[in-house]
Amino acid sequence: MRRKTHGSLEAGKVADLCILDGDLETIDPHDIPAMQVVTTVLGGKVVFERVTESVA
């Protein structure tokens, strides 16, 4: 019964998603290939986080 853990964004369910460094709704479509993935979540677990340098 995957319905209990999959299929919608709700507390207690797992998710596969990526967070990008720009807004897909406002960016020029030609600029989409240059966007960077900031975080990737698979099965509810973070599997990738881009390391950024802090400017002090």
All heavy atoms as TSV, in Angstrom:
chain	resi	resn	atom	element	x	y	z
A	1	MET	N	N	0.831	-1.195	0.000
A	1	MET	CA	C	0.000	0.000	0.000
A	1	MET	C	C	0.872	1.253	0.000
A	1	MET	O	O	1.103	1.849	1.032
A	1	MET	CB	C	-0.929	0.005	1.208
A	1	MET	CG	C	-1.970	-1.097	1.245
A	1	MET	SD	S	-3.250	-0.931	0.015
A	1	MET	CE	C	-4.141	0.463	0.596
A	2	ARG	N	N	1.354	1.606	-1.164
A	2	ARG	CA	C	2.198	2.794	-1.280
A	2	ARG	C	C	1.410	4.072	-1.086
A	2	ARG	O	O	1.986	5.128	-0.870
A	2	ARG	CB	C	2.897	2.786	-2.630
A	2	ARG	CG	C	3.952	1.705	-2.725
A	2	ARG	CD	C	4.573	1.670	-4.078
A	2	ARG	NE	N	5.095	2.981	-4.423
A	2	ARG	CZ	C	6.194	3.189	-5.110
A	2	ARG	NH1	N	6.903	2.170	-5.519
A	2	ARG	NH2	N	6.599	4.383	-5.396
A	3	ARG	N	N	0.083	4.019	-1.136
A	3	ARG	CA	C	-0.724	5.228	-0.964
A	3	ARG	C	C	-0.490	5.888	0.389
A	3	ARG	O	O	-0.674	7.079	0.539
A	3	ARG	CB	C	-2.211	4.905	-1.118
A	3	ARG	CG	C	-2.607	4.605	-2.521
A	3	ARG	CD	C	-4.089	4.395	-2.619
A	3	ARG	NE	N	-4.422	3.921	-3.942
A	3	ARG	CZ	C	-5.500	3.264	-4.229
A	3	ARG	NH1	N	-6.374	2.986	-3.284
A	3	ARG	NH2	N	-5.739	2.875	-5.459
A	4	LYS	N	N	-0.100	5.092	1.366
A	4	LYS	CA	C	0.124	5.650	2.696
A	4	LYS	C	C	1.417	6.452	2.758
A	4	LYS	O	O	1.578	7.296	3.634
A	4	LYS	CB	C	0.151	4.540	3.744
A	4	LYS	CG	C	-1.205	3.895	3.932
A	4	LYS	CD	C	-1.170	2.848	5.018
A	4	LYS	CE	C	-2.566	2.239	5.174
A	4	LYS	NZ	N	-2.607	1.262	6.245
A	5	THR	N	N	2.360	6.195	1.854
A	5	THR	CA	C	3.651	6.890	1.893
A	5	THR	C	C	3.996	7.622	0.603
A	5	THR	O	O	4.984	8.345	0.565
A	5	THR	CB	C	4.793	5.894	2.185
A	5	THR	OG1	O	4.818	4.891	1.160
A	5	THR	CG2	C	4.642	5.247	3.549
A	6	HIS	N	N	3.216	7.434	-0.457
A	6	HIS	CA	C	3.528	8.030	-1.762
A	6	HIS	C	C	2.277	8.676	-2.365
A	6	HIS	O	O	1.163	8.361	-1.994
A	6	HIS	CB	C	4.017	6.957	-2.739
A	6	HIS	CG	C	5.305	6.319	-2.354
A	6	HIS	ND1	N	5.408	5.417	-1.335
A	6	HIS	CD2	C	6.550	6.456	-2.860
A	6	HIS	CE1	C	6.647	5.011	-1.224
A	6	HIS	NE2	N	7.373	5.629	-2.138
A	7	GLY	N	N	2.486	9.576	-3.334
A	7	GLY	CA	C	1.380	10.051	-4.150
A	7	GLY	C	C	0.936	11.481	-3.932
A	7	GLY	O	O	0.232	12.035	-4.757
A	8	SER	N	N	1.331	12.096	-2.832
A	8	SER	CA	C	0.975	13.486	-2.603
A	8	SER	C	C	1.967	14.100	-1.628
A	8	SER	O	O	2.710	13.391	-0.954
A	8	SER	CB	C	-0.445	13.597	-2.034
A	8	SER	OG	O	-0.536	12.928	-0.796
A	9	LEU	N	N	2.004	15.420	-1.585
A	9	LEU	CA	C	2.891	16.105	-0.644
A	9	LEU	C	C	2.146	16.322	0.661
A	9	LEU	O	O	1.294	17.202	0.769
A	9	LEU	CB	C	3.365	17.437	-1.220
A	9	LEU	CG	C	4.303	17.339	-2.405
A	9	LEU	CD1	C	4.613	18.721	-2.956
A	9	LEU	CD2	C	5.581	16.634	-2.022
A	10	GLU	N	N	2.440	15.481	1.616
A	10	GLU	CA	C	1.816	15.551	2.925
A	10	GLU	C	C	2.840	15.148	3.978
A	10	GLU	O	O	3.762	14.387	3.689
A	10	GLU	CB	C	0.629	14.588	3.025
A	10	GLU	CG	C	-0.514	14.890	2.081
A	10	GLU	CD	C	-1.629	13.877	2.214
A	10	GLU	OE1	O	-2.038	13.586	3.354
A	10	GLU	OE2	O	-2.089	13.372	1.178
A	11	ALA	N	N	2.640	15.630	5.194
A	11	ALA	CA	C	3.517	15.236	6.290
A	11	ALA	C	C	3.495	13.727	6.430
A	11	ALA	O	O	2.446	13.089	6.348
A	11	ALA	CB	C	3.047	15.888	7.588
A	12	GLY	N	N	4.683	13.136	6.572
A	12	GLY	CA	C	4.795	11.702	6.751
A	12	GLY	C	C	4.969	10.914	5.474
A	12	GLY	O	O	5.186	9.709	5.511
A	13	LYS	N	N	4.871	11.578	4.319
A	13	LYS	CA	C	5.071	10.898	3.040
A	13	LYS	C	C	6.445	11.250	2.483
A	13	LYS	O	O	7.013	12.290	2.808
A	13	LYS	CB	C	3.985	11.293	2.039
A	13	LYS	CG	C	2.614	10.769	2.440
A	13	LYS	CD	C	1.614	10.954	1.341
A	13	LYS	CE	C	0.283	10.324	1.719
A	13	LYS	NZ	N	-0.662	10.422	0.613
A	14	VAL	N	N	6.995	10.364	1.660
A	14	VAL	CA	C	8.304	10.604	1.054
A	14	VAL	C	C	8.143	11.436	-0.210
A	14	VAL	O	O	7.058	11.523	-0.773
A	14	VAL	CB	C	9.026	9.274	0.730
A	14	VAL	CG1	C	9.316	8.505	1.992
A	14	VAL	CG2	C	8.236	8.430	-0.235
A	15	ALA	N	N	9.253	12.039	-0.655
A	15	ALA	CA	C	9.185	12.884	-1.846
A	15	ALA	C	C	10.442	12.760	-2.676
A	15	ALA	O	O	11.522	12.510	-2.160
A	15	ALA	CB	C	8.994	14.344	-1.436
A	16	ASP	N	N	10.305	12.912	-3.995
A	16	ASP	CA	C	11.409	13.045	-4.929
A	16	ASP	C	C	11.272	14.432	-5.537
A	16	ASP	O	O	10.245	14.727	-6.157
A	16	ASP	CB	C	11.340	11.997	-6.046
A	16	ASP	CG	C	11.500	10.566	-5.547
A	16	ASP	OD1	O	11.984	10.374	-4.421
A	16	ASP	OD2	O	11.138	9.656	-6.298
A	17	LEU	N	N	12.270	15.270	-5.337
A	17	LEU	CA	C	12.187	16.623	-5.873
A	17	LEU	C	C	13.569	17.228	-5.972
A	17	LEU	O	O	14.525	16.731	-5.379
A	17	LEU	CB	C	11.291	17.508	-4.999
A	17	LEU	CG	C	11.748	17.713	-3.555
A	17	LEU	CD1	C	12.320	19.094	-3.373
A	17	LEU	CD2	C	10.582	17.496	-2.622
A	18	CYS	N	N	13.657	18.310	-6.745
A	18	CYS	CA	C	14.907	19.065	-6.786
A	18	CYS	C	C	14.582	20.539	-6.600
A	18	CYS	O	O	13.510	21.003	-6.973
A	18	CYS	CB	C	15.679	18.823	-8.077
A	18	CYS	SG	S	14.903	19.486	-9.543
A	19	ILE	N	N	15.516	21.233	-5.987
A	19	ILE	CA	C	15.402	22.671	-5.781
A	19	ILE	C	C	16.430	23.320	-6.686
A	19	ILE	O	O	17.608	22.959	-6.672
A	19	ILE	CB	C	15.656	23.039	-4.311
A	19	ILE	CG1	C	14.624	22.337	-3.423
A	19	ILE	CG2	C	15.617	24.551	-4.119
A	19	ILE	CD1	C	14.911	22.434	-1.946
A	20	LEU	N	N	15.982	24.265	-7.494
A	20	LEU	CA	C	16.853	24.940	-8.451
A	20	LEU	C	C	17.209	26.332	-7.956
A	20	LEU	O	O	16.543	26.881	-7.065
A	20	LEU	CB	C	16.148	25.031	-9.806
A	20	LEU	CG	C	15.695	23.698	-10.400
A	20	LEU	CD1	C	14.860	23.930	-11.648
A	20	LEU	CD2	C	16.893	22.817	-10.700
A	21	ASP	N	N	18.225	26.938	-8.560
A	21	ASP	CA	C	18.676	28.260	-8.142
A	21	ASP	C	C	17.938	29.396	-8.829
A	21	ASP	O	O	18.326	30.549	-8.714
A	21	ASP	CB	C	20.183	28.405	-8.347
A	21	ASP	CG	C	20.581	28.433	-9.808
A	21	ASP	OD1	O	19.748	28.128	-10.673
A	21	ASP	OD2	O	21.767	28.749	-10.086
A	22	GLY	N	N	16.864	29.100	-9.519
A	22	GLY	CA	C	16.077	30.131	-10.182
A	22	GLY	C	C	14.610	29.756	-10.209
A	22	GLY	O	O	14.221	28.687	-9.757
A	23	ASP	N	N	13.801	30.642	-10.751
A	23	ASP	CA	C	12.360	30.453	-10.807
A	23	ASP	C	C	11.948	30.027	-12.214
A	23	ASP	O	O	12.029	30.812	-13.158
A	23	ASP	CB	C	11.670	31.763	-10.427
A	23	ASP	CG	C	10.159	31.651	-10.340
A	23	ASP	OD1	O	9.590	30.651	-10.825
A	23	ASP	OD2	O	9.548	32.574	-9.782
A	24	LEU	N	N	11.517	28.789	-12.358
A	24	LEU	CA	C	11.126	28.267	-13.674
A	24	LEU	C	C	9.958	29.026	-14.294
A	24	LEU	O	O	9.777	29.011	-15.504
A	24	LEU	CB	C	10.762	26.786	-13.565
A	24	LEU	CG	C	11.929	25.818	-13.446
A	24	LEU	CD1	C	11.418	24.413	-13.166
A	24	LEU	CD2	C	12.778	25.830	-14.693
A	25	GLU	N	N	9.161	29.695	-13.480
A	25	GLU	CA	C	8.008	30.419	-14.019
A	25	GLU	C	C	8.372	31.778	-14.592
A	25	GLU	O	O	7.607	32.342	-15.368
A	25	GLU	CB	C	6.942	30.566	-12.940
A	25	GLU	CG	C	6.338	29.231	-12.549
A	25	GLU	CD	C	5.190	29.359	-11.578
A	25	GLU	OE1	O	4.768	30.503	-11.282
A	25	GLU	OE2	O	4.694	28.324	-11.124
A	26	THR	N	N	9.536	32.315	-14.197
A	26	THR	CA	C	9.881	33.664	-14.664
A	26	THR	C	C	11.144	33.718	-15.517
A	26	THR	O	O	11.384	34.725	-16.176
A	26	THR	CB	C	10.063	34.619	-13.467
A	26	THR	OG1	O	11.113	34.132	-12.626
A	26	THR	CG2	C	8.773	34.727	-12.655
A	27	ILE	N	N	11.938	32.658	-15.523
A	27	ILE	CA	C	13.201	32.663	-16.251
A	27	ILE	C	C	12.958	32.537	-17.762
A	27	ILE	O	O	11.981	31.927	-18.192
A	27	ILE	CB	C	14.115	31.511	-15.755
A	27	ILE	CG1	C	15.545	31.701	-16.245
A	27	ILE	CG2	C	13.553	30.164	-16.127
A	27	ILE	CD1	C	16.533	30.755	-15.598
A	28	ASP	N	N	13.824	33.134	-18.545
A	28	ASP	CA	C	13.766	32.974	-19.994
A	28	ASP	C	C	14.023	31.493	-20.298
A	28	ASP	O	O	14.980	30.913	-19.790
A	28	ASP	CB	C	14.847	33.838	-20.642
A	28	ASP	CG	C	14.816	33.794	-22.158
A	28	ASP	OD1	O	14.821	32.670	-22.734
A	28	ASP	OD2	O	14.808	34.865	-22.772
A	29	PRO	N	N	13.176	30.856	-21.093
A	29	PRO	CA	C	13.356	29.429	-21.387
A	29	PRO	C	C	14.743	29.070	-21.911
A	29	PRO	O	O	15.226	27.975	-21.669
A	29	PRO	CB	C	12.284	29.146	-22.440
A	29	PRO	CG	C	11.234	30.172	-22.184
A	29	PRO	CD	C	11.985	31.396	-21.727
A	30	HIS	N	N	15.404	29.995	-22.582
A	30	HIS	CA	C	16.746	29.726	-23.100
A	30	HIS	C	C	17.783	29.651	-21.980
A	30	HIS	O	O	18.878	29.134	-22.182
A	30	HIS	CB	C	17.140	30.792	-24.117
A	30	HIS	CG	C	16.293	30.742	-25.350
A	30	HIS	ND1	N	15.216	31.575	-25.545
A	30	HIS	CD2	C	16.335	29.929	-26.426
A	30	HIS	CE1	C	14.637	31.284	-26.692
A	30	HIS	NE2	N	15.301	30.284	-27.252
A	31	ASP	N	N	17.448	30.193	-20.803
A	31	ASP	CA	C	18.380	30.191	-19.673
A	31	ASP	C	C	18.216	28.962	-18.767
A	31	ASP	O	O	19.034	28.738	-17.872
A	31	ASP	CB	C	18.202	31.457	-18.827
A	31	ASP	CG	C	18.608	32.705	-19.593
A	31	ASP	OD1	O	19.474	32.593	-20.490
A	31	ASP	OD2	O	18.054	33.782	-19.308
A	32	ILE	N	N	17.188	28.161	-18.995
A	32	ILE	CA	C	16.937	26.990	-18.141
A	32	ILE	C	C	18.128	26.024	-18.102
A	32	ILE	O	O	18.496	25.566	-17.023
A	32	ILE	CB	C	15.630	26.281	-18.545
A	32	ILE	CG1	C	14.444	27.183	-18.206
A	32	ILE	CG2	C	15.498	24.920	-17.859
A	32	ILE	CD1	C	13.100	26.682	-18.696
A	33	PRO	N	N	18.782	25.727	-19.221
A	33	PRO	CA	C	19.914	24.780	-19.142
A	33	PRO	C	C	21.054	25.258	-18.245
A	33	PRO	O	O	21.835	24.446	-17.756
A	33	PRO	CB	C	20.381	24.654	-20.594
A	33	PRO	CG	C	19.177	24.996	-21.405
A	33	PRO	CD	C	18.465	26.065	-20.608
A	34	ALA	N	N	21.149	26.555	-18.003
A	34	ALA	CA	C	22.222	27.090	-17.165
A	34	ALA	C	C	21.870	27.073	-15.673
A	34	ALA	O	O	22.730	27.333	-14.834
A	34	ALA	CB	C	22.569	28.510	-17.591
A	35	MET	N	N	20.626	26.748	-15.343
A	35	MET	CA	C	20.234	26.709	-13.933
A	35	MET	C	C	20.993	25.603	-13.212
A	35	MET	O	O	21.347	24.590	-13.797
A	35	MET	CB	C	18.726	26.485	-13.797
A	35	MET	CG	C	17.902	27.639	-14.313
A	35	MET	SD	S	16.137	27.328	-14.189
A	35	MET	CE	C	15.900	27.536	-12.440
A	36	GLN	N	N	21.244	25.808	-11.948
A	36	GLN	CA	C	21.970	24.848	-11.125
A	36	GLN	C	C	21.017	24.176	-10.141
A	36	GLN	O	O	20.116	24.818	-9.597
A	36	GLN	CB	C	23.067	25.555	-10.324
A	36	GLN	CG	C	24.131	26.198	-11.189
A	36	GLN	CD	C	25.033	25.161	-11.816
A	36	GLN	OE1	O	25.552	24.294	-11.149
A	36	GLN	NE2	N	25.214	25.256	-13.119
A	37	VAL	N	N	21.233	22.899	-9.907
A	37	VAL	CA	C	20.491	22.188	-8.870
A	37	VAL	C	C	21.127	22.546	-7.539
A	37	VAL	O	O	22.336	22.468	-7.373
A	37	VAL	CB	C	20.529	20.661	-9.103
A	37	VAL	CG1	C	19.883	19.930	-7.943
A	37	VAL	CG2	C	19.853	20.311	-10.420
A	38	VAL	N	N	20.303	22.970	-6.576
A	38	VAL	CA	C	20.779	23.330	-5.244
A	38	VAL	C	C	20.676	22.132	-4.313
A	38	VAL	O	O	21.601	21.825	-3.570
A	38	VAL	CB	C	19.976	24.523	-4.682
A	38	VAL	CG1	C	20.402	24.847	-3.264
A	38	VAL	CG2	C	20.128	25.737	-5.588
A	39	THR	N	N	19.533	21.431	-4.366
A	39	THR	CA	C	19.298	20.270	-3.498
A	39	THR	C	C	18.468	19.244	-4.254
A	39	THR	O	O	17.573	19.612	-5.009
A	39	THR	CB	C	18.537	20.683	-2.221
A	39	THR	OG1	O	19.252	21.720	-1.561
A	39	THR	CG2	C	18.341	19.514	-1.266
A	40	THR	N	N	18.761	17.961	-4.050
A	40	THR	CA	C	17.964	16.873	-4.612
A	40	THR	C	C	17.519	15.965	-3.466
A	40	THR	O	O	18.329	15.592	-2.625
A	40	THR	CB	C	18.767	16.042	-5.634
A	40	THR	OG1	O	19.237	16.910	-6.664
A	40	THR	CG2	C	17.910	14.946	-6.251
A	41	VAL	N	N	16.216	15.649	-3.464
A	41	VAL	CA	C	15.644	14.775	-2.449
A	41	VAL	C	C	15.049	13.568	-3.157
A	41	VAL	O	O	14.252	13.719	-4.087
A	41	VAL	CB	C	14.543	15.502	-1.646
A	41	VAL	CG1	C	13.919	14.579	-0.613
A	41	VAL	CG2	C	15.093	16.759	-0.987
A	42	LEU	N	N	15.454	12.371	-2.758
A	42	LEU	CA	C	14.916	11.126	-3.311
A	42	LEU	C	C	14.407	10.266	-2.167
A	42	LEU	O	O	15.133	10.029	-1.199
A	42	LEU	CB	C	15.972	10.359	-4.104
A	42	LEU	CG	C	16.448	11.006	-5.388
A	42	LEU	CD1	C	17.605	10.207	-5.977
A	42	LEU	CD2	C	15.329	11.104	-6.391
A	43	GLY	N	N	13.187	9.812	-2.293
A	43	GLY	CA	C	12.619	8.970	-1.246
A	43	GLY	C	C	12.564	9.660	0.099
A	43	GLY	O	O	12.645	9.016	1.127
A	44	GLY	N	N	12.442	10.982	0.075
A	44	GLY	CA	C	12.359	11.738	1.314
A	44	GLY	C	C	13.701	12.012	1.968
A	44	GLY	O	O	13.757	12.602	3.034
A	45	LYS	N	N	14.809	11.625	1.330
A	45	LYS	CA	C	16.140	11.848	1.889
A	45	LYS	C	C	16.959	12.744	0.968
A	45	LYS	O	O	16.943	12.561	-0.246
A	45	LYS	CB	C	16.879	10.523	2.080
A	45	LYS	CG	C	16.207	9.602	3.075
A	45	LYS	CD	C	17.025	8.339	3.258
A	45	LYS	CE	C	16.260	7.338	4.068
A	45	LYS	NZ	N	16.496	7.387	5.463
A	46	VAL	N	N	17.657	13.703	1.558
A	46	VAL	CA	C	18.529	14.584	0.772
A	46	VAL	C	C	19.696	13.744	0.277
A	46	VAL	O	O	20.412	13.132	1.059
A	46	VAL	CB	C	19.033	15.767	1.620
A	46	VAL	CG1	C	20.045	16.596	0.843
A	46	VAL	CG2	C	17.856	16.630	2.069
A	47	VAL	N	N	19.857	13.697	-1.055
A	47	VAL	CA	C	20.951	12.924	-1.648
A	47	VAL	C	C	21.999	13.821	-2.301
A	47	VAL	O	O	23.065	13.352	-2.686
A	47	VAL	CB	C	20.433	11.880	-2.665
A	47	VAL	CG1	C	19.562	10.850	-1.965
A	47	VAL	CG2	C	19.685	12.541	-3.812
A	48	PHE	N	N	21.690	15.118	-2.430
A	48	PHE	CA	C	22.646	16.062	-3.008
A	48	PHE	C	C	22.356	17.445	-2.461
A	48	PHE	O	O	21.212	17.875	-2.412
A	48	PHE	CB	C	22.548	16.099	-4.533
A	48	PHE	CG	C	23.403	17.170	-5.165
A	48	PHE	CD1	C	24.758	16.967	-5.343
A	48	PHE	CD2	C	22.852	18.376	-5.555
A	48	PHE	CE1	C	25.555	17.961	-5.915
A	48	PHE	CE2	C	23.630	19.369	-6.127
A	48	PHE	CZ	C	24.989	19.161	-6.299
A	49	GLU	N	N	23.420	18.138	-2.035
A	49	GLU	CA	C	23.332	19.556	-1.658
A	49	GLU	C	C	24.545	20.256	-2.220
A	49	GLU	O	O	25.677	19.842	-1.966
A	49	GLU	CB	C	23.290	19.736	-0.145
A	49	GLU	CG	C	21.935	19.436	0.448
A	49	GLU	CD	C	21.847	19.831	1.911
A	49	GLU	OE1	O	22.486	19.170	2.743
A	49	GLU	OE2	O	21.144	20.829	2.179
A	50	ARG	N	N	24.303	21.302	-3.019
A	50	ARG	CA	C	25.417	22.054	-3.598
A	50	ARG	C	C	26.111	22.833	-2.490
A	50	ARG	O	O	25.463	23.492	-1.692
A	50	ARG	CB	C	24.919	23.025	-4.670
A	50	ARG	CG	C	26.049	23.794	-5.331
A	50	ARG	CD	C	25.611	24.472	-6.600
A	50	ARG	NE	N	25.014	23.564	-7.554
A	50	ARG	CZ	C	25.682	22.692	-8.326
A	50	ARG	NH1	N	26.991	22.622	-8.237
A	50	ARG	NH2	N	25.045	21.930	-9.166
A	51	VAL	N	N	27.414	22.729	-2.455
A	51	VAL	CA	C	28.209	23.454	-1.479
A	51	VAL	C	C	28.490	24.831	-2.044
A	51	VAL	O	O	28.970	24.956	-3.175
A	51	VAL	CB	C	29.531	22.707	-1.186
A	51	VAL	CG1	C	30.395	23.499	-0.228
A	51	VAL	CG2	C	29.240	21.319	-0.644
A	52	THR	N	N	28.152	25.849	-1.279
A	52	THR	CA	C	28.424	27.218	-1.723
A	52	THR	C	C	29.449	27.837	-0.792
A	52	THR	O	O	29.499	27.537	0.392
A	52	THR	CB	C	27.142	28.081	-1.735
A	52	THR	OG1	O	26.588	28.090	-0.415
A	52	THR	CG2	C	26.133	27.527	-2.705
A	53	GLU	N	N	30.267	28.692	-1.353
A	53	GLU	CA	C	31.279	29.364	-0.556
A	53	GLU	C	C	30.653	30.576	0.122
A	53	GLU	O	O	29.940	31.341	-0.501
A	53	GLU	CB	C	32.432	29.816	-1.444
A	53	GLU	CG	C	33.207	28.658	-2.037
A	53	GLU	CD	C	34.373	29.127	-2.883
A	53	GLU	OE1	O	34.913	30.213	-2.614
A	53	GLU	OE2	O	34.738	28.398	-3.820
A	54	SER	N	N	30.935	30.725	1.407
A	54	SER	CA	C	30.445	31.878	2.154
A	54	SER	C	C	31.387	33.053	1.950
A	54	SER	O	O	32.609	32.892	1.937
A	54	SER	CB	C	30.360	31.557	3.643
A	54	SER	OG	O	29.464	30.497	3.859
A	55	VAL	N	N	30.803	34.219	1.800
A	55	VAL	CA	C	31.592	35.437	1.688
A	55	VAL	C	C	31.495	36.134	3.034
A	55	VAL	O	O	30.422	36.525	3.460
A	55	VAL	CB	C	31.064	36.350	0.559
A	55	VAL	CG1	C	31.865	37.629	0.507
A	55	VAL	CG2	C	31.094	35.609	-0.756
A	56	ALA	N	N	32.622	36.265	3.709
A	56	ALA	CA	C	32.617	36.863	5.057
A	56	ALA	C	C	32.959	38.319	5.004
A	56	ALA	O	O	33.521	38.835	4.132
A	56	ALA	CB	C	33.592	36.123	5.951
